[in-house]
Amino acid sequence: MAKFSVAGEGEAEGESDCPNSPKKRRREGDCSSDARDSNDFDDGKTISVTIDPDVLDCSICLEPLVSPVFQCENGHTACSSCCMKLKHKCHSCSLPIGYTRCLAIEKVIESIKVYCKNSRYGCRETLSYSNKPNHEESCLHMPCSCPMINCNFTGSVEQLSIHINTSHWASAVRFRYNCPFHVSLDKSEPFNVLFGEDGLLFIVNNREEDMGHIISVHAIGPPSSKGGHAFNLITKRGARSLSLQSFAPIATKRSGGVAPGVDFLLVPYDFNSCDQLKLEVCIWSNRELE
């Protein structure tokens, strides 16, 4: 069996400068594979070769090819989706396409083993080329951004926890699960960072609207991680109180507002006369919900 390594950034001339193009995104992920020891695949039954990554792209949509791959009589290839969109007419020569499989390319694709683009953040998965996109969409090592203003740190959720604990110790509110604690926000303060006993980060967002302050809570982490932390949010004024009980959604970075579908607490401007929003928060551990 052959193991193929895809050429990384800077190895192909004329590479697109567009950071959001499919080729650019894939090469940024694949370049991390070169940092891994090539001997990981050296089991005596594999060989290592380097190929131009464009060979593995559909020439129409520029996405990575996956089986089935079709070819016309002149050998031009296309993915099944593009064949249907072009009504089985080859985009290069106009001959019929979508009826004859390109088994050679399919075998090459099936034999390729690659590393997850998040290997630099701790992922050690070795993947088939066709399964790489699906894995990376749900990878537990997906990078998360530091929520602190003017900080550009990016890392796995574990790396981010260490970063907050060492670089922003005084800026985070530490709490224990299942125990109410107090959070104070200046009315102009956009957010506060909460640091759980397990190192998980939560964000209390504060956004000013015409009717008052919109308060929401979300966790920082990869979307596929086990989330669903329930929380209680209460603000009081004398005998009056406003409260919200909900579940904290998960995002890889701090949001500047309230995402659609996210529950929030509306605190009217006249509810609290001081310059601070005083909140009582309780976040429940996942164990309490099982």
Phi, psi and omega per residue, in radians:
M1 nan 2.522 -3.140
A2 -1.815 2.438 3.018
K3 -1.844 2.215 -3.109
F4 -1.846 2.363 3.025
S5 -1.933 2.321 -3.090
V6 -1.506 2.346 3.130
A7 -1.054 2.374 -3.094
G8 -1.563 -2.893 -3.120
E9 -1.063 2.498 3.052
G10 1.443 -0.061 -3.114
E11 -1.679 -0.200 3.128
A12 -2.127 2.246 -3.134
E13 -1.296 2.651 3.078
G14 1.336 0.336 -3.140
E15 -1.148 2.451 -3.124
S16 -1.117 2.451 3.098
D17 -1.516 -0.056 -3.109
C18 -1.281 2.048 -3.044
P19 -1.211 -0.292 -3.062
N20 -1.802 0.050 3.132
S21 -1.208 2.630 3.139
P22 -0.992 -0.684 -3.131
K23 -1.137 -0.769 -3.107
K24 -1.102 -0.774 -3.116
R25 -1.102 -0.748 -3.077
R26 -1.199 -0.706 -3.113
R27 -1.196 -0.589 3.087
E28 -1.098 -0.632 3.117
G29 -1.293 -0.728 -3.055
D30 -1.265 -0.412 -3.093
C31 -1.122 -0.393 3.113
S32 -1.221 -0.381 3.133
S33 -1.132 -0.564 -3.098
D34 -1.148 -0.409 -3.111
A35 -1.350 -0.302 -3.137
R36 -1.438 2.671 -3.110
D37 -1.185 2.124 -3.132
S38 -1.132 -0.307 3.111
N39 -1.200 -0.209 3.092
D40 -1.006 -0.493 -3.107
F41 -1.713 -0.092 -2.999
D42 -1.413 1.470 3.141
D43 -1.905 0.216 -3.123
G44 1.492 -0.166 -3.114
K45 -2.028 0.055 -3.120
T46 -2.198 2.739 2.988
I47 -2.206 2.718 -3.141
S48 -1.896 2.266 3.064
V49 -2.346 2.807 3.088
T50 -2.084 2.264 -3.130
I51 -2.229 2.764 3.061
D52 -1.182 2.193 -3.096
P53 -1.093 -0.357 3.118
D54 -1.094 -0.448 3.133
V55 -1.073 -0.502 -3.068
L56 -1.626 0.104 3.138
D57 -1.757 2.554 2.889
C58 -1.184 2.237 -3.067
S59 -1.242 -0.122 -3.135
I60 -1.720 -1.033 -3.090
C61 -1.590 -0.204 3.115
L62 1.166 0.212 3.048
E63 -1.525 2.733 3.118
P64 -1.018 2.394 3.122
L65 -1.235 2.452 3.011
V66 -2.351 2.687 3.125
S67 -1.141 2.483 0.013
P68 -1.468 2.531 3.057
V69 -1.953 2.330 -3.082
F70 -1.970 2.749 3.107
Q71 -2.422 2.658 3.044
C72 -1.564 -3.118 -3.111
E73 -1.138 -0.403 3.120
N74 -1.561 0.014 3.072
G75 1.582 0.070 3.083
H76 -1.276 2.382 -3.063
T77 -1.903 2.767 3.083
A78 -2.802 2.691 3.082
C79 -1.319 2.852 -3.081
S80 -1.109 -0.628 -3.133
S81 -1.103 -0.778 -3.134
C82 -1.213 -0.579 3.082
C83 -1.041 -0.730 3.135
M84 -1.212 -0.717 -3.130
K85 -1.125 -0.591 -3.141
L86 -1.585 0.148 3.102
K87 0.986 0.749 3.043
H88 1.040 0.636 3.079
K89 -2.113 2.091 -3.084
C90 -1.040 2.299 -3.105
H91 -1.270 -0.301 -3.101
S92 -1.630 -0.712 -3.043
C93 -2.251 -0.030 3.096
S94 1.238 0.105 3.045
L95 -1.298 2.817 3.112
P96 -1.068 2.479 3.096
I97 -2.531 2.610 3.131
G98 1.960 0.128 -3.112
Y99 -2.071 -0.383 -3.114
T100 -2.022 2.139 -3.132
R101 -1.318 2.562 3.012
C102 -1.725 1.485 -3.006
L103 -1.170 -0.533 -3.135
A104 -1.105 -0.831 3.119
I105 -1.129 -0.691 3.135
E106 -1.065 -0.716 3.131
K107 -1.162 -0.670 3.096
V108 -1.077 -0.822 -3.118
I109 -1.067 -0.746 -3.109
E110 -1.179 -0.441 -3.098
S111 -1.528 -0.256 -3.066
I112 -1.278 2.322 3.034
K113 -2.074 2.267 -3.097
V114 -2.305 2.896 3.069
Y115 -1.672 2.669 3.054
C116 -1.123 2.518 3.125
K117 -1.121 -0.274 3.141
N118 -1.622 0.314 3.128
S119 -1.064 -0.550 3.116
R120 -1.181 -0.302 3.133
Y121 -1.825 0.161 3.019
G122 2.020 -0.116 -3.137
C123 -1.294 2.322 -3.122
R124 -2.037 0.333 -3.117
E125 -1.298 2.405 2.970
T126 -1.866 2.154 -2.917
L127 -2.134 2.654 2.916
S128 -1.246 2.614 -3.050
Y129 -1.023 -0.685 -3.095
S130 -1.252 -0.433 -3.133
N131 -1.577 -0.128 -3.073
K132 -1.020 -0.840 -3.125
P133 -1.056 -0.742 -3.128
N134 -1.132 -0.718 3.122
H135 -1.101 -0.778 -3.051
E136 -1.189 -0.427 3.084
E137 -1.212 -0.426 -3.096
S138 -2.146 0.277 -3.086
C139 -1.128 2.307 -3.141
L140 -1.256 -0.205 3.125
H141 -1.770 0.304 3.096
M142 -0.988 2.331 -3.063
P143 -1.169 2.492 3.097
C144 -2.066 2.569 -3.097
S145 -1.683 2.486 3.066
C146 -1.107 2.277 -3.103
P147 -1.346 -0.220 -3.076
M148 -1.193 2.457 -3.133
I149 -1.116 2.391 3.109
N150 1.190 0.291 3.053
C151 -1.938 2.216 -3.064
N152 -1.801 0.258 -3.108
F153 -1.130 2.418 3.054
T154 -2.389 2.359 3.134
G155 -2.965 3.122 3.066
S156 -1.111 2.939 -3.114
V157 -1.083 -0.583 3.089
E158 -1.213 -0.758 3.115
Q159 -1.127 -0.653 3.118
L160 -1.148 -0.681 3.116
S161 -1.063 -0.776 3.111
I162 -1.120 -0.710 3.136
H163 -1.064 -0.827 3.131
I164 -1.088 -0.715 -3.073
N165 -1.188 -0.471 -3.095
T166 -1.786 -0.608 -3.039
S167 -1.764 -0.383 -3.081
H168 -2.297 0.649 -3.057
W169 -0.933 -0.785 -3.034
A170 -1.393 -0.153 -3.039
S171 -1.728 -0.055 -3.104
A172 -1.986 2.527 3.081
V173 -1.610 2.092 3.140
R174 -1.546 2.474 -3.090
F175 -2.560 2.855 3.044
R176 -1.942 2.460 3.117
Y177 -1.116 2.602 3.064
N178 1.204 0.155 3.130
C179 -2.147 2.167 3.115
P180 -1.085 2.491 3.083
F181 -2.529 2.861 -3.031
H182 -1.841 2.451 3.083
V183 -2.265 2.270 3.094
S184 -2.017 2.285 3.127
L185 -2.164 2.267 2.924
D186 -1.059 2.524 -3.062
K187 -1.067 -0.412 3.104
S188 -1.643 -0.040 -3.105
E189 -1.388 2.188 -3.010
P190 -1.348 -0.374 -3.091
F191 -2.914 2.930 3.011
N192 -2.449 2.487 -3.105
V193 -1.734 2.287 3.102
L194 -1.916 2.357 -3.079
F195 -2.022 1.912 -3.096
G196 -1.296 2.851 -3.131
E197 -1.118 -0.358 3.084
D198 -1.673 0.098 3.127
G199 1.564 -0.080 3.124
L200 -1.272 2.461 -3.098
L201 -1.781 2.462 3.029
F202 -2.207 2.639 3.130
I203 -2.092 2.228 2.955
V204 -1.705 1.916 -3.116
N205 -1.599 2.478 3.101
N206 -2.263 2.010 3.130
R207 -2.191 2.307 -3.141
E208 -1.503 2.260 3.070
E209 -2.204 3.100 -3.093
D210 -1.050 -0.612 -3.054
M211 -1.583 -0.228 -3.115
G212 2.669 -2.744 -3.118
H213 -1.651 2.291 3.080
I214 -1.704 2.009 -3.105
I215 -1.930 2.229 3.109
S216 -2.420 2.864 -3.117
V217 -2.315 2.350 2.983
H218 -2.545 2.774 3.131
A219 -1.679 2.706 3.059
I220 -1.778 2.168 3.139
G221 2.987 3.017 3.089
P222 -1.179 2.499 -3.084
P223 -1.016 -0.451 -3.089
S224 -1.493 -0.115 -3.111
S225 -1.211 2.769 -3.127
K226 -1.234 1.855 -3.069
G227 -2.011 -2.427 3.112
G228 1.371 0.483 3.081
H229 -1.136 2.156 3.046
A230 -1.373 2.630 3.118
F231 -2.564 2.686 2.991
N232 -1.995 2.416 -3.138
L233 -2.302 2.120 -3.070
I234 -2.326 2.407 2.948
T235 -2.258 2.439 -3.015
K236 -2.169 2.654 2.981
R237 -2.512 1.746 -3.065
G238 1.113 -2.215 3.140
A239 -1.477 -0.119 -3.111
R240 -1.620 2.632 3.106
S241 -2.648 2.659 3.015
L242 -2.131 2.437 -3.073
S243 -2.513 2.730 3.070
L244 -2.428 2.320 3.041
Q245 -2.165 2.111 -3.043
S246 -2.764 -2.950 3.079
F247 -2.019 2.426 -3.106
A248 -1.450 2.058 3.047
P249 -1.207 2.921 -3.096
I250 -2.048 2.374 3.087
A251 -2.476 2.745 -3.110
T252 -1.455 -0.109 3.118
K253 -2.675 2.884 3.119
R254 -1.255 2.368 3.091
S255 -1.690 2.510 -3.132
G256 -1.366 -0.126 -3.117
G257 -2.596 -2.683 3.133
V258 -1.863 2.106 -3.136
A259 -1.223 2.653 3.112
P260 -0.992 2.373 3.119
G261 1.493 -0.025 -3.138
V262 -1.602 2.302 3.122
D263 -1.224 2.604 -3.140
F264 -2.585 2.831 3.086
L265 -1.876 2.174 3.095
L266 -1.671 2.075 3.112
V267 -1.910 1.858 -3.129
P268 -1.031 2.663 -3.106
Y269 -1.061 -0.599 -3.083
D270 -1.522 0.051 -3.130
F271 -1.311 -0.575 -3.096
N272 -2.260 2.084 -3.044
S273 -1.466 -0.296 -3.112
C274 -1.438 3.094 -3.075
D275 -1.504 0.052 -3.120
Q276 -2.155 2.636 2.970
L277 -1.685 2.058 -3.136
K278 -1.814 2.090 -3.048
L279 -2.109 2.519 2.953
E280 -1.880 2.157 -3.040
V281 -2.112 2.466 2.982
C282 -2.412 2.122 3.120
I283 -1.958 2.275 -3.072
W284 -1.671 2.460 3.090
S285 -1.263 2.729 3.129
N286 -1.099 -0.506 -3.128
R287 -1.087 -0.557 -3.128
E288 -1.275 -0.281 -3.096
L289 -1.699 -0.162 -3.087
E290 -1.428 nan nan
